[in-house]
């Protein structure tokens, strides 16, 4: 029995350390929450926000319209009312929605109501979709702050959330895909096609022009 008694202090110390570790882990872990934004090409929005610490996932999709289970061709052709959008899932213990909305405004051209960069039409317009009063208040606050910082009218609307439909599988994580696709540059991997598209569309150039050093994702 003596060896068993001598092991008690060791076991107690290990229990205390384990408890402290679990408490610290819980203290830093927040709720998993979502925001939904539209910022032009969803490939770019997804690529930007998946690099943000605290973001667990960004999913490309369609929302805001009336057509159920829309396809990419339907949305970009027009008439569905849908936007190319991204659902951003994040750990609220690491990053909050205020920060995410601020990053969003500085990753787009919120003065353009006709689309984004080289992509024109309603499906490429910007918007924030909110599900409750807290999200709306945070989005309105970020919009006012962005307008004050930019010194120009911001036209990005804040809209009530509607059903979100995931885009086709080939759109997900397009920016790092290795499948080969046919482009005007020939057959290249998706990730290379994405880089050429982003540069050719002038996204980073315009954002840098608008936001200068406050542009968080330029060069990504």
C-alpha positions in Angstrom: 0.0 0.0 0.0 2.9 2.4 0.7 3.8 2.8 -3.0 0.2 3.7 -3.8 0.2 6.4 -1.1 3.4 7.9 -2.4 1.9 8.2 -5.9 -1.0 10.3 -4.6 0.8 13.7 -4.7 2.1 13.0 -8.2 -1.4 12.1 -9.4 -2.8 15.2 -7.7 -0.2 17.4 -9.3 -1.0 15.9 -12.7 -4.7 16.5 -12.2 -4.1 20.1 -11.3 -2.0 20.7 -14.4 -4.5 19.0 -16.6 -7.3 21.1 -15.1 -5.4 24.3 -15.6 -4.8 23.3 -19.2 -8.4 22.6 -19.9 -9.5 25.8 -18.2 -7.0 27.8 -20.3 -8.2 26.1 -23.5 -11.9 26.8 -22.7 -11.0 30.4 -21.9 -9.6 30.9 -25.4 -12.2 29.0 -27.3 -15.3 30.9 -28.3 -18.5 30.0 -30.1 -18.4 29.0 -33.7 -20.3 31.6 -35.7 -20.9 32.6 -39.3 -21.1 35.8 -41.4 -22.2 36.0 -45.0 -20.7 38.6 -47.4 -20.6 39.2 -51.1 -17.5 40.8 -52.5 -17.5 40.1 -56.2 -15.8 36.9 -57.3 -16.2 34.4 -54.5 -12.9 32.8 -55.3 -11.1 35.9 -54.1 -13.2 36.5 -51.0 -12.7 32.8 -50.0 -8.9 33.0 -50.6 -8.6 36.2 -48.5 -10.6 35.2 -45.5 -9.2 31.6 -45.2 -5.9 33.3 -44.4 -7.3 35.2 -41.4 -6.5 33.8 -37.9 -9.6 32.6 -36.3 -11.5 31.8 -39.5 -12.2 28.1 -39.6 -13.7 27.9 -43.1 -14.9 30.0 -46.0 -17.4 28.5 -48.4 -18.3 29.9 -51.8 -22.0 30.0 -52.6 -25.1 31.9 -53.7 -27.6 33.9 -51.7 -30.0 36.8 -51.8 -32.2 35.6 -54.6 -35.3 33.6 -55.1 -34.1 30.7 -57.3 -33.7 27.5 -55.3 -30.5 25.5 -55.7 -29.1 27.8 -58.4 -26.2 26.9 -60.6 -23.2 29.1 -61.5 -24.5 29.6 -65.0 -27.9 30.7 -63.8 -26.5 33.2 -61.3 -24.0 34.8 -63.6 -26.5 34.9 -66.5 -28.8 37.0 -64.2 -32.4 36.9 -63.2 -32.0 34.8 -60.1 -31.4 37.7 -57.7 -28.5 35.8 -56.2 -25.1 37.2 -55.4 -21.8 35.3 -55.5 -21.3 35.1 -51.7 -19.1 33.5 -49.1 -20.1 32.1 -45.7 -17.2 32.7 -43.3 -17.2 30.4 -40.2 -15.0 31.7 -37.4 -14.1 31.2 -33.7 -15.5 34.1 -31.8 -12.9 33.6 -29.1 -10.1 34.4 -31.6 -11.7 37.0 -33.8 -15.0 38.9 -33.7 -17.5 39.9 -36.3 -16.5 43.6 -36.0 -13.0 42.8 -37.1 -14.2 40.6 -39.9 -16.6 43.2 -41.3 -13.8 45.8 -41.1 -11.5 43.5 -43.1 -14.3 42.8 -45.6 -14.9 46.5 -46.4 -11.2 47.0 -46.9 -11.0 44.0 -49.3 -13.5 45.3 -51.8 -14.5 48.5 -53.7 -17.5 49.5 -51.7 -18.1 52.5 -53.9 -19.0 50.4 -56.9 -22.7 49.4 -57.2 -22.4 47.8 -60.6 -20.2 44.8 -59.7 -16.5 44.5 -58.7 -13.5 45.2 -60.8 -13.7 43.5 -64.2 -16.8 41.5 -63.1 -20.0 43.4 -63.9 -23.6 42.8 -63.0 -25.8 42.4 -59.9 -24.4 38.9 -59.1 -21.0 40.4 -58.6 -22.2 43.4 -56.5 -21.2 43.7 -52.8 -23.4 43.1 -49.8 -23.5 41.9 -46.2 -26.3 39.5 -45.2 -27.3 39.6 -41.6 -29.4 37.2 -39.5 -30.1 39.2 -36.4 -30.0 42.6 -34.7 -26.4 42.1 -33.4 -25.1 41.3 -36.8 -26.9 44.3 -38.4 -25.5 46.7 -35.7 -22.0 45.4 -36.2 -22.3 45.7 -40.0 -23.7 49.2 -39.9 -20.9 50.2 -37.5 -18.2 48.8 -39.8 -19.9 50.5 -42.8 -19.9 53.9 -41.1 -16.3 53.5 -40.0 -15.3 52.5 -43.6 -17.1 55.5 -45.0 -15.4 57.8 -42.6 -12.0 56.3 -43.3 -12.5 56.4 -47.1 -14.2 59.8 -47.3 -16.5 58.5 -50.0 -20.1 57.2 -50.1 -20.3 53.5 -49.6 -23.0 51.7 -51.5 -22.6 48.2 -50.1 -26.1 47.3 -48.8 -26.8 45.4 -45.5 -29.5 42.9 -46.3 -31.6 40.4 -44.4 -30.1 36.9 -44.8 -31.8 34.4 -47.1 -31.0 30.8 -47.9 -27.4 30.2 -48.6 -26.6 27.6 -51.3 -23.1 26.1 -51.6 -21.5 26.6 -55.0 -20.4 23.7 -57.1 -17.5 21.6 -55.7 -15.1 22.9 -58.3 -15.5 26.5 -57.0 -14.5 25.5 -53.5 -10.9 26.4 -52.6 -10.3 27.2 -56.3 -7.4 29.5 -55.3 -5.3 26.4 -54.3 -6.7 23.8 -56.6 -4.4 21.6 -58.6 -6.8 20.4 -61.3 -5.9 21.6 -64.7 -8.4 24.0 -66.4 -8.4 25.4 -69.9 -7.8 29.2 -70.0 -6.8 31.7 -72.6 -3.2 31.0 -71.4 -3.7 27.3 -72.2 -4.2 24.4 -69.7 -3.0 25.4 -66.3 -3.7 24.4 -62.7 -6.6 26.1 -61.0 -4.3 28.0 -58.5 -2.4 29.5 -61.4 -5.6 30.4 -63.3 -6.8 32.1 -60.1 -3.7 34.2 -59.7 -3.8 35.3 -63.4 -7.5 36.1 -63.1 -7.0 38.1 -59.9 -4.2 40.1 -61.4 -5.9 40.5 -64.8 -9.1 41.7 -63.2 -7.3 44.5 -61.4 -8.6 43.6 -58.0 -5.6 44.3 -55.9 -4.6 47.3 -57.9 -8.0 49.0 -57.3 -8.1 48.0 -53.6 -4.6 49.4 -53.1 -5.7 52.6 -54.9 -8.7 53.0 -52.5 -7.3 51.8 -49.2 -3.6 52.1 -49.4 -1.8 50.6 -46.4 -5.1 49.7 -44.9 -5.8 47.1 -47.6 -5.3 43.8 -45.6 -5.1 41.2 -48.4 -3.3 42.9 -51.3 -0.6 40.6 -52.6 -2.2 37.4 -51.3 
